[in-house]
């Protein structure tokens, strides 16, 4: 997704959160929304874009919430959500053995 689109989405969330009376609640609410509802790939692209491009039109609250947004873990080569194979497990089919 384009960085401008991601920043625009974060700015929209920020506009709502800025209506909160408590600044801490606004910061935590913005970060929590992004952490809970944005796909990990979106979060990674968003955080990478903000760190690489100072000229993106992110609202002040968005920039201050960045440290509270979780960076997705690096992919370990497994498909997302795929269970780990037990240690020492055998392939299902004997044809897949070495």
C-alpha positions as CSV (number, residue, x, y, z in Angstrom):
1,X,0.0,0.0,0.0
2,X,1.3,3.5,-0.8
3,X,2.8,5.3,2.2
4,X,0.6,8.3,1.7
5,X,-2.5,6.1,2.0
6,X,-1.3,4.5,5.2
7,X,-0.5,7.9,6.7
8,X,-3.9,9.2,5.6
9,X,-5.5,6.3,7.4
10,X,-3.5,6.9,10.6
11,X,-4.4,10.7,10.4
12,X,-8.1,9.8,10.3
13,X,-7.7,7.7,13.4
14,X,-5.8,10.5,15.0
15,X,-8.6,13.0,14.3
16,X,-10.9,10.8,16.4
17,X,-8.4,10.2,19.1
18,X,-7.6,13.9,19.4
19,X,-11.1,14.4,20.8
20,X,-10.1,12.6,23.9
21,X,-9.6,14.8,26.9
22,X,-6.5,12.9,28.1
23,X,-3.5,13.0,25.8
24,X,-2.1,9.7,27.1
25,X,-5.4,8.0,26.3
26,X,-5.3,9.5,22.8
27,X,-1.8,8.3,22.2
28,X,-2.5,4.8,23.5
29,X,-5.8,4.6,21.7
30,X,-4.2,5.5,18.4
31,X,-1.4,2.9,18.8
32,X,-3.8,0.3,20.1
33,X,-6.1,0.7,17.1
34,X,-3.2,0.3,14.7
35,X,-1.8,-2.7,16.6
36,X,-5.1,-4.4,16.9
37,X,-6.7,-3.8,13.5
38,X,-3.9,-3.2,11.0
39,X,-2.4,-6.2,9.2
40,X,1.3,-6.7,10.2
41,X,2.4,-5.9,6.7
42,X,0.6,-2.6,6.8
43,X,2.2,-1.7,10.2
44,X,5.7,-2.6,8.8
45,X,5.1,-0.5,5.7
46,X,3.7,2.4,7.8
47,X,6.6,2.4,10.3
48,X,9.2,2.0,7.5
49,X,7.7,4.8,5.5
50,X,7.6,7.2,8.5
51,X,11.2,6.5,9.4
52,X,12.4,6.9,5.8
53,X,10.4,9.9,4.7
54,X,10.2,13.0,6.9
55,X,8.0,14.8,4.4
56,X,4.9,12.5,4.9
57,X,2.0,14.6,6.2
58,X,1.5,12.7,9.5
59,X,-0.3,14.5,12.2
60,X,1.7,15.3,15.4
61,X,-0.3,12.6,17.4
62,X,0.6,10.0,14.8
63,X,4.3,10.8,15.0
64,X,4.2,10.7,18.8
65,X,2.4,7.4,18.8
66,X,5.0,5.6,16.7
67,X,7.0,4.3,19.7
68,X,3.8,2.6,20.9
69,X,3.1,0.8,17.6
70,X,4.4,-2.8,17.6
71,X,6.8,-3.7,14.8
72,X,5.8,-7.0,13.4
73,X,8.3,-9.8,14.0
74,X,10.5,-10.9,11.1
75,X,9.1,-13.7,9.1
76,X,10.7,-17.0,10.1
77,X,9.9,-18.7,6.7
78,X,6.8,-20.3,8.0
79,X,3.3,-19.4,6.7
80,X,1.4,-17.1,9.1
81,X,-0.6,-19.1,11.5
82,X,1.0,-22.4,10.4
83,X,1.6,-24.6,13.5
84,X,5.2,-25.6,14.2
85,X,6.1,-29.2,13.5
86,X,7.0,-31.2,16.6
87,X,10.7,-31.8,17.0
88,X,11.7,-35.1,15.4
89,X,8.4,-35.5,13.5
90,X,8.3,-37.7,10.5
91,X,7.0,-36.6,7.1
92,X,3.4,-37.8,6.5
93,X,4.3,-39.8,3.3
94,X,7.3,-42.2,3.2
95,X,7.9,-40.8,-0.3
96,X,9.0,-37.5,1.4
97,X,11.8,-39.1,3.4
98,X,15.4,-38.4,2.5
